[in-house]
């Protein structure tokens, strides 16, 4: 598997996990996640987290643009890393620290 395909798969996994666990009962996922009441109070959602699509469109668009820009810089940094395993590991760790 080439580096680009591996990186694309890694990012897709993150998106998949985020969608799956973003709400107590993610639509279409048959998994239910419950949050303890004390935690919900601490994070300011005593009635549970809001639906994933609750922010207004302009806020969601601004967040999406910022994330895309950040991901683009990180992905570009990682694409520039050498392919040798140990050097790749060190380089990607540096990229993550610089672009997170």
Helices and strands as residue ranges (DSSP letters): H 3-21, H 37-42, H 57-79, H 85-99
